[in-house]
Amino acid sequence: MQTLRLRVSDKIYKRFIRLLARFKAGEILVLNEDEDFVSTREYLKSELEKVESGQAEFMTLEDFLKLQQREVARRGELIASGNMKTRSWEEAKADIFREK
């Protein structure tokens, strides 16, 4: 199956989708690109560019595991003290994908 990306005017979008609905299942699949998909794709593209240009920072598995253990301990302390703050997925995503 081939993939084709189109930008469709808001004026004809509903008619265009009705046209596509005339095809049998398996002949066509409509893929929607939402904001999350687009922002994640752009983030990953920029990270790949950093890797390819030699600007990316790497860590060993051992260093990662130490970092992970410290973070788990820190969060455990926050939970035990009643100071663990919760946040929405939007807030967490902004923190995860922020530029360093």
N, CA, C and O of each residue as an XYZ file, in Angstrom:
400
protein
N       0.848     -1.172      0.000
C       0.000      0.000      0.000
C       0.897      1.241      0.000
O       1.914      1.270      0.693
N       0.536      2.231     -0.750
C       1.281      3.487     -0.834
C       0.705      4.499      0.150
O      -0.467      4.416      0.518
N       1.522      5.448      0.571
C       1.054      6.521      1.448
C       1.121      7.830      0.689
O       2.119      8.140      0.038
N       0.046      8.593      0.782
C      -0.061      9.871      0.091
C      -0.518     10.915      1.100
O      -1.545     10.738      1.754
N       0.234     11.996      1.229
C      -0.140     13.081      2.146
C      -0.784     14.202      1.347
O      -0.256     14.637      0.323
N      -1.930     14.662      1.830
C      -2.656     15.740      1.161
C      -3.057     16.799      2.175
O      -3.314     16.493      3.340
N      -3.107     18.030      1.729
C      -3.736     19.103      2.509
C      -5.043     19.409      1.800
O      -5.070     19.724      0.611
N      -6.125     19.308      2.559
C      -7.450     19.481      1.975
C      -8.090     20.727      2.582
O      -8.085     20.906      3.800
N      -8.630     21.568      1.740
C      -9.311     22.789      2.176
C     -10.458     22.445      3.116
O     -11.159     21.452      2.921
N     -10.641     23.274      4.133
C     -11.758     23.082      5.054
C     -13.099     23.113      4.314
O     -14.061     22.470      4.731
N     -13.150     23.864      3.218
C     -14.389     23.992      2.450
C     -14.859     22.653      1.872
O     -16.060     22.387      1.817
N     -13.927     21.826      1.448
C     -14.310     20.573      0.782
C     -13.990     19.333      1.610
O     -14.205     18.216      1.137
N     -13.488     19.494      2.813
C     -13.034     18.358      3.614
C     -14.114     17.287      3.771
O     -13.851     16.109      3.526
N     -15.318     17.676      4.175
C     -16.382     16.689      4.401
C     -16.722     15.941      3.120
O     -16.915     14.726      3.146
N     -16.798     16.659      1.991
C     -17.088     15.994      0.714
C     -15.961     15.047      0.329
O     -16.203     13.958     -0.191
N     -14.731     15.469      0.586
C     -13.570     14.643      0.261
C     -13.588     13.346      1.078
O     -13.326     12.269      0.541
N     -13.893     13.447      2.362
C     -13.968     12.258      3.223
C     -15.094     11.340      2.762
O     -14.938     10.119      2.772
N     -16.235     11.919      2.355
C     -17.334     11.086      1.825
C     -16.888     10.351      0.564
O     -17.241      9.189      0.363
N     -16.118     11.022     -0.279
C     -15.594     10.384     -1.487
C     -14.699      9.200     -1.117
O     -14.802      8.122     -1.701
N     -13.835      9.415     -0.154
C     -12.931      8.340      0.266
C     -13.693      7.177      0.889
O     -13.276      6.025      0.771
N     -14.803      7.474      1.547
C     -15.606      6.430      2.191
C     -16.226      5.468      1.179
O     -16.669      4.384      1.558
N     -16.265      5.839     -0.084
C     -16.840      4.968     -1.125
C     -15.942      3.767     -1.437
O     -16.405      2.772     -1.995
N     -14.669      3.860     -1.077
C     -13.755      2.744     -1.328
C     -14.010      1.627     -0.325
O     -14.481      1.866      0.787
N     -13.690      0.399     -0.739
C     -13.867     -0.761      0.133
C     -12.801     -0.775      1.217
O     -11.715     -0.217      1.061
N     -13.147     -1.435      2.328
C     -12.175     -1.599      3.411
C     -10.957     -2.340      2.850
O     -11.105     -3.323      2.123
N      -9.796     -1.882      3.180
C      -8.579     -2.500      2.672
C      -8.038     -1.819      1.431
O      -6.859     -1.968      1.111
N      -8.891     -1.063      0.715
C      -8.435     -0.332     -0.462
C      -7.820      1.007     -0.079
O      -6.895      1.488     -0.735
N      -8.342      1.602      0.988
C      -7.857      2.915      1.414
C      -7.979      3.015      2.934
O      -8.926      2.499      3.528
N      -7.027      3.674      3.541
C      -7.026      3.897      4.982
C      -6.702      5.360      5.222
O      -5.660      5.842      4.778
N      -7.573      6.072      5.914
C      -7.357      7.488      6.181
C      -6.534      7.610      7.462
O      -6.939      7.128      8.520
N      -5.381      8.255      7.354
C      -4.495      8.485      8.496
C      -4.544      9.958      8.852
O      -4.218     10.810      8.025
N      -4.944     10.262     10.060
C      -4.997     11.652     10.499
C      -3.722     12.008     11.255
O      -3.267     11.245     12.108
N      -3.154     13.152     10.946
C      -1.980     13.641     11.652
C      -2.440     14.714     12.628
O      -2.732     15.839     12.223
N      -2.507     14.373     13.909
C      -2.912     15.369     14.894
C      -1.698     16.152     15.382
O      -0.566     15.862     14.994
N      -1.936     17.137     16.227
C      -0.855     18.000     16.715
C       0.204     17.208     17.467
O       1.395     17.492     17.341
N      -0.220     16.217     18.250
C       0.741     15.402     18.992
C       1.682     14.674     18.041
O       2.894     14.642     18.254
N       1.116     14.093     16.995
C       1.935     13.377     16.026
C       2.941     14.318     15.377
O       4.125     13.996     15.274
N       2.472     15.471     14.944
C       3.333     16.425     14.245
C       4.431     16.939     15.169
O       5.591     17.002     14.761
N       4.092     17.309     16.411
C       5.122     17.830     17.319
C       6.118     16.745     17.694
O       7.311     17.024     17.816
N       5.655     15.514     17.880
C       6.575     14.408     18.186
C       7.490     14.130     17.004
O       8.684     13.893     17.184
N       6.936     14.159     15.797
C       7.751     13.932     14.605
C       8.831     15.007     14.482
O       9.979     14.695     14.165
N       8.477     16.266     14.728
C       9.453     17.354     14.637
C      10.533     17.214     15.703
O      11.711     17.450     15.434
N      10.132     16.828     16.916
C      11.103     16.613     17.991
C      12.089     15.506     17.605
O      13.301     15.668     17.746
N      11.561     14.393     17.122
C      12.426     13.270     16.746
C      13.333     13.625     15.574
O      14.485     13.193     15.521
N      12.821     14.403     14.649
C      13.635     14.844     13.516
C      14.808     15.696     14.013
O      15.933     15.534     13.540
N      14.553     16.597     14.956
C      15.626     17.450     15.474
C      16.638     16.632     16.275
O      17.837     16.909     16.232
N      16.156     15.628     17.005
C      17.075     14.761     17.756
C      17.954     13.949     16.801
O      19.146     13.774     17.057
N      17.380     13.457     15.711
C      18.158     12.715     14.724
C      19.222     13.605     14.093
O      20.350     13.169     13.861
N      18.858     14.847     13.817
C      19.832     15.786     13.251
C      21.003     16.003     14.207
O      22.148     16.109     13.770
N      20.720     16.069     15.516
C      21.789     16.210     16.503
C      22.711     14.998     16.486
O      23.931     15.139     16.570
N      22.132     13.818     16.378
C      22.940     12.591     16.335
C      23.804     12.591     15.085
O      25.004     12.326     15.151
N      23.196     12.885     13.958
C      23.933     12.841     12.693
C      25.022     13.912     12.601
O      26.030     13.714     11.923
N      24.822     15.044     13.281
C      25.810     16.125     13.225
C      26.871     16.009     14.322
O      27.811     16.802     14.367
N      26.718     15.024     15.199
C      27.684     14.841     16.274
C      27.439     15.734     17.480
O      28.294     15.806     18.363
N      26.307     16.415     17.546
C      26.000     17.318     18.652
C      25.232     16.640     19.789
O      25.039     17.246     20.843
N      24.799     15.411     19.596
C      24.007     14.711     20.611
C      24.895     14.294     21.777
O      26.075     13.985     21.612
N      24.286     14.297     22.959
C      24.995     13.830     24.153
C      24.495     12.429     24.479
O      23.291     12.174     24.487
N      25.423     11.531     24.746
C      25.079     10.140     25.039
C      25.524      9.791     26.450
O      26.354     10.484     27.038
N      24.962      8.708     26.993
C      25.421      8.199     28.280
C      25.481      6.686     28.189
O      24.801      6.066     27.370
N      26.299      6.111     29.036
C      26.414      4.655     29.055
C      25.178      4.070     29.723
O      24.435      4.775     30.406
N      24.969      2.787     29.521
C      23.849      2.105     30.169
C      24.022      2.172     31.683
O      23.051      2.370     32.412
N      25.243      2.010     32.152
C      25.514      2.067     33.591
C      25.132      3.440     34.161
O      24.499      3.518     35.214
N      25.512      4.513     33.471
C      25.159      5.861     33.929
C      23.644      6.072     33.905
O      23.083      6.698     34.804
N      22.996      5.549     32.876
C      21.543      5.668     32.782
C      20.862      4.954     33.946
O      19.934      5.492     34.551
N      21.321      3.747     34.260
C      20.716      2.979     35.351
C      20.909      3.685     36.698
O      20.012      3.659     37.540
N      22.060      4.308     36.906
C      22.297      5.085     38.133
C      21.335      6.271     38.202
O      20.733      6.537     39.242
N      21.204      6.974     37.085
C      20.285      8.112     37.016
C      18.854      7.657     37.311
O      18.121      8.316     38.048
N      18.476      6.541     36.734
C      17.134      6.012     36.930
C      16.906      5.646     38.402
O      15.848      5.943     38.957
N      17.885      5.010     39.027
C      17.754      4.636     40.440
C      17.619      5.874     41.331
O      16.823      5.879     42.270
N      18.391      6.916     41.040
C      18.281      8.159     41.810
C      16.894      8.775     41.657
O      16.310      9.255     42.629
N      16.371      8.758     40.436
C      15.052      9.344     40.181
C      13.954      8.549     40.881
O      13.030      9.138     41.441
N      14.042      7.236     40.857
C      13.048      6.399     41.546
C      13.091      6.673     43.043
O      12.048      6.783     43.686
N      14.307      6.784     43.606
C      14.448      7.074     45.035
C      13.871      8.451     45.359
O      13.177      8.614     46.362
N      14.157      9.438     44.515
C      13.653     10.794     44.732
C      12.129     10.816     44.723
O      11.502     11.451     45.571
N      11.554     10.132     43.776
C      10.088     10.106     43.691
C       9.475      9.340     44.853
O       8.410      9.697     45.356
N      10.164      8.276     45.276
C       9.697      7.535     46.452
C       9.661      8.420     47.684
O       8.724      8.349     48.479
N      10.684      9.256     47.845
C      10.726     10.192     48.975
C       9.593     11.216     48.881
O       8.974     11.557     49.889
N       9.329     11.698     47.683
C       8.227     12.652     47.498
C       6.885     12.026     47.853
O       6.043     12.662     48.487
N       6.690     10.784     47.444
C       5.432     10.093     47.749
C       5.309      9.889     49.255
O       4.253     10.136     49.836
N       6.404      9.433     49.890
C       6.379      9.173     51.333
C       6.104     10.447     52.135
O       5.443     10.403     53.173
N       6.608     11.566     51.655
C       6.415     12.833     52.381
C       5.093     13.515     52.035
O       4.742     14.526     52.644
N       4.359     12.974     51.067
C       3.097     13.582     50.645
C       3.278     14.778     49.731
O       2.338     15.546     49.523
N       4.474     14.947     49.182
C       4.759     16.099     48.330
C       4.821     15.766     46.838
O       5.292     16.574     46.038
N       4.353     14.591     46.474
C       4.379     14.215     45.054
C       3.302     15.001     44.334
O       2.117     14.859     44.637
N       3.705     15.827     43.386
C       2.723     16.630     42.658
C       2.300     15.882     41.404
O       3.099     15.176     40.789
N       1.059     16.042     41.039
C       0.569     15.424     39.809
C       0.403     16.520     38.769
O       0.292     17.700     39.101
N       0.388     16.115     37.519
C       0.220     17.084     36.438
C      -0.482     16.416     35.268
O      -0.577     15.192     35.184
N      -0.960     17.240     34.389
C      -1.658     16.730     33.215
C      -0.646     16.179     32.214
O       0.550     16.458     32.303
N      -1.140     15.399     31.269
C      -0.285     14.873     30.224
C       0.320     16.024     29.416
O       1.478     15.944     29.007
N      -0.440     17.084     29.184
C       0.070     18.237     28.432
C       1.269     18.853     29.146
O       2.265     19.192     28.508
N       1.175     19.000     30.477
C       2.302     19.554     31.242
C       3.500     18.615     31.206
O       4.637     19.053     31.033
N       3.239     17.324     31.369
C       4.333     16.343     31.348
C       5.006     16.328     29.981
O       6.233     16.279     29.891
N       4.213     16.370     28.927
C       4.751     16.348     27.561
C       5.628     17.571     27.310
O       6.687     17.463     26.692
N       5.190     18.725     27.786
C       5.968     19.945     27.613
C       7.317     19.818     28.314
O       8.333     20.292     27.805
N       7.324     19.182     29.472
C       8.554     18.976     30.221
C       9.456     17.950     29.524
O      10.668     18.145     29.430
N       8.870     16.880     29.046
C       9.644     15.816     28.396
C      10.293     16.313     27.114
O      11.456     16.009     26.846
N       9.551     17.074     26.321
C      10.040     17.485     25.011
C      10.647     18.882     24.994
O      10.849     19.447     23.919
N      10.939     19.444     26.146
C      11.502     20.804     26.187
C      12.922     20.792     25.635
O      13.646     19.802     25.744
N      13.294     21.908     25.047
C      14.666     22.069     24.529
C      15.614     22.216     25.697
O      15.317     22.906     26.672
N      16.738     21.573     25.595
C      17.746     21.671     26.664
C      18.807     22.671     26.291
O      19.742     22.895     27.060
